[in-house]
């Protein structure tokens, strides 16, 4: 008996390799992909503005990296004893204005340098809904728990999203001629919008992205949304909030992403790196035993062998960890 729908995912014509730089921008599902790639020692820069859900804020942030924008005190506002930026996640907020700006501008500087050299940009869009300040008519990426009456909420039309992304992509490709882009749609359900409006929102994102994939030969689509909604298709693959995919679902999506994005050789290397990461996270019952010492020595030898075989891999953290554990044994 067949338990799952089939889905055809065509592999990338130019697979992602460990020596590539990968910039990742978008919703909280971006961070699931990013965490998996970082554990496999890919060179990743994740969400320089923090988590961003909708198209307008994604475009605004990417253009700011290309243009090397720097933020000033005029870009901040104060609420609940903290300084915030409407363009940034709350992790940048700070009770000291100068410290807030320093964090933001250091991230901007890293993002500018990275986007000019990146091989891949992975964009995960989560919503077509935007919140706009009544007072200034400015769209915000994060409401920072400000009073709801400050904002107007509206659903961005497909045509407007296409135009924004089209302009953003042209700027990106002009600044970095080798850059390639992968779009995904987040399978996280925005239930606060209601089930009907969540589906309307996601549908607009899907139509927008496929318009761009058909237009540019350096843009690709990975169906994370469809894998969760149409292949897994069961609440047992969601967390208790019934909105966020759980560990089993995200692991399933990452397995499919591996088939989509990597060659057989890269997948084999990933498996070796995954075993080293599992060894690093292992907590032995008898840390001082000779058996555990031999285990650590074997993992250190494997780390050094991979570092020598793949000179572009930065395995220094793993080497330091295993060396220090052996020294303390």
Secondary structure, 3 states (H helix, E strand, C coil): CCCCCCCCCCCCCCCCCCCCEEEEEECHHHHHHHHHHHHCCCEEEECCCCCCCEHHHHHHHHHHHHCCCCCCHHHEEEECCEEEECCCCHHHCECCHHHHHHHHHHHHHHHHHHHHHCCEEEEEECECEEEEECCCCCEECCCCCCCHHHEEEEECCHHHHHHHHHHHHHHHHHHCCCCEEEEEECCCCCHHHCHHHHHHHHHHHHHHHHHHHHHCCCEEECCHHHHHHHHHCCHHHECCCCCCECHHHHHHHHHHHHHHHCCHHHHHHHHHHHHHHHHHHCCCCCCCCHHHHHHHHHHHHHHHHHHHHCCCCCCHHHHHHHHHHHHHC
